[in-house]
Amino acid sequence: MEQFKKGEREEQRRKAENEENAQNEENAQNEENAQNEENAQNEENAQNEENAQNEESEQNED
């Protein structure tokens, strides 16, 4: 009986550890995705701003 309880506790511990690992992986992936999205948005904004300034400069030259 004691051996059964010990095995059951070990199984519950492994299950909890696996769930925690899966959650940590998901969190890390979500953070990476959010960072990538933010970086892409920042790059796009910087490019748009540069393009707008270039257009303005070209119009001022005319």
Secondary structure by P-SEA (a helix, b strand, c coil): caaaaaaaaaaaaaaaaaaaaaaaaaaaaaaaaaaaaaaaaaaaaaaaaaaaaaaaaaaaac
